[in-house]
Amino acid sequence: MLRAVIFDFDGLILDTETAGYRTFVEMFEAHGTQLPMDLWSRVIGSSDHHDEIYDHLEATTGQSLDRETLERERWEKKLSLIAREKALPGVRTVLEQAKNLGWKIGLASSSERSWVEGHLEKLGLRHYFSCLCNREDVERTKPDPALYLQAAKCLGVDPAEAVALEDSPNGALAAKRAGMRCIIVPNRVTRDLSFGKVDLRLSSLEELQLGKWAETCQVGEVQR
């Protein structure tokens, strides 16, 4: 029986992914090359592999880069773009649905706690979450299942009793590896990426009727 929902953050609650992708694309274009989508698909939703992007840029251009300066400038541009964003459609509605169902609500994000919590406070959503699990809480971030396993433990539920809401292949893989059901809601950047086995795909959280969907789920083991 499902009794918990665990949200991703970046790209699922707030569209930070488009700004992240755009700033990397602009960086590559400034160096006369392009950011390969297969490279981005390996990185998105994870915090462990961003060095791969700079490694690829250096290999492609044959230049040694001042990564610290490039990343600082890119980060400033990203923050400027994100400042214009609001919570994605349907987020608050699904949170209310989960609350009304009496479900426990958690979050599992590869980002830093200060990043996630600051945005949740700004969006007026922090009070919905009884557990926030972030990159500081685990040795490896998504697609490793550690964040989702930690979130389930924090909420006091078995992973099979939780559904994860995700927007990226790395996040979906992490949730399934943890033994959870997973609903994906791809954003503008991830909608054309290849996802593995998931339980439901939506174009927006506005489409989700959490209680009705839960009733359709078969009780039993979730394939890990």
QUISUL-V957701 format. One record per residue. N is the residue number from 1. PSI is psi in radians with two decimals (999 if undefined). D_CENTER is the distance of its C-alpha to the mean C-alpha in whole Angstrom. Layout:
n;psi;d_center
N;PSI;D_CENTER
N;PSI;D_CENTER
This chain:
n;psi;d_center
1;2.25;24
2;2.37;21
3;0.31;21
4;2.60;17
5;2.38;14
6;2.08;11
7;2.47;8
8;3.01;4
9;-1.22;5
10;2.11;5
11;-0.21;6
12;-0.80;6
13;-0.78;8
14;2.32;9
15;1.40;10
16;-0.27;10
17;-0.69;9
18;-0.76;12
19;-0.70;14
20;-0.79;13
21;-0.79;14
22;-0.72;17
23;-0.59;18
24;-0.69;18
25;-0.80;20
26;-0.63;22
27;-0.80;23
28;-0.74;24
29;-0.63;26
30;-0.37;28
31;0.23;29
32;0.47;30
33;-3.06;27
34;2.59;24
35;2.02;20
36;2.36;20
37;-0.55;17
38;-0.55;18
39;-0.80;17
40;-0.67;14
41;-0.51;13
42;-0.48;13
43;-0.66;11
44;2.36;8
45;-0.04;5
46;2.77;8
47;0.03;10
48;-0.15;13
49;0.28;15
50;-0.44;15
51;-0.46;19
52;-0.62;19
53;-0.81;19
54;-0.62;21
55;-0.77;23
56;-0.72;23
57;-0.74;24
58;-0.73;27
59;-0.66;28
60;-0.71;28
61;-0.32;30
62;0.37;32
63;2.63;32
64;2.13;31
65;2.60;28
66;1.46;28
67;-0.66;25
68;-0.78;25
69;-0.78;26
70;-0.75;24
71;-0.66;21
72;-0.78;22
73;-0.71;23
74;-0.73;20
75;-0.69;18
76;-0.73;21
77;-0.71;20
78;-0.80;17
79;-0.68;17
80;-0.71;20
81;-0.73;18
82;-0.50;15
83;-0.38;18
84;-0.18;19
85;2.65;16
86;3.02;16
87;2.46;14
88;2.67;13
89;2.36;15
90;-0.20;16
91;-0.93;13
92;-0.64;16
93;-0.79;18
94;-0.66;16
95;-0.74;16
96;-0.68;20
97;-0.82;20
98;-0.72;19
99;-0.77;21
100;-0.46;24
101;-0.19;23
102;0.31;24
103;2.68;20
104;2.53;19
105;2.17;15
106;3.13;13
107;2.42;10
108;1.95;8
109;2.44;6
110;-0.10;7
111;2.97;9
112;2.63;12
113;-0.73;13
114;-0.64;15
115;-0.88;13
116;-0.88;11
117;-0.67;14
118;-0.76;16
119;-0.67;14
120;-0.71;14
121;-0.79;18
122;-0.63;18
123;-0.16;17
124;0.54;19
125;-0.11;16
126;-0.61;16
127;-0.28;19
128;-0.43;17
129;2.15;16
130;-0.31;18
131;2.30;16
132;2.12;13
133;2.18;12
134;3.13;11
135;-0.47;12
136;-0.31;15
137;-0.16;16
138;2.84;16
139;-0.62;17
140;2.41;15
141;-3.07;11
142;2.46;9
143;0.10;10
144;2.48;13
145;-0.03;13
146;-0.73;14
147;-0.72;11
148;-0.65;11
149;-0.69;15
150;-0.69;15
151;-0.74;14
152;-0.75;16
153;-0.76;19
154;-0.67;18
155;-0.25;19
156;0.59;22
157;2.74;21
158;2.52;21
159;-0.59;18
160;-0.22;20
161;0.09;20
162;2.63;16
163;2.34;14
164;2.48;10
165;2.11;8
166;2.82;6
167;-0.16;6
168;2.68;6
169;-0.71;9
170;-0.71;8
171;-0.75;6
172;-0.73;9
173;-0.72;11
174;-0.76;10
175;-0.77;11
176;-0.65;14
177;-0.50;15
178;-0.18;15
179;0.42;17
180;2.78;15
181;2.70;15
182;2.22;12
183;2.22;12
184;2.47;10
185;1.42;10
186;2.56;10
187;-2.93;10
188;-0.50;13
189;-0.65;12
190;-0.11;11
191;-0.39;13
192;0.06;16
193;2.82;14
194;2.17;15
195;2.60;13
196;-2.64;15
197;2.15;17
198;3.03;15
199;-0.39;17
200;2.46;16
201;2.28;15
202;2.75;15
203;-0.29;15
204;2.58;14
205;-0.28;14
206;-0.39;17
207;-0.24;19
208;2.15;17
209;1.62;20
210;-0.79;19
211;-0.80;22
212;-0.72;24
213;-0.73;21
214;-0.59;22
215;-0.45;25
216;-0.24;25
217;2.42;23
218;2.31;26
219;2.34;26
220;-2.91;26
221;2.45;24
222;2.30;21
223;2.25;21
224;999;19
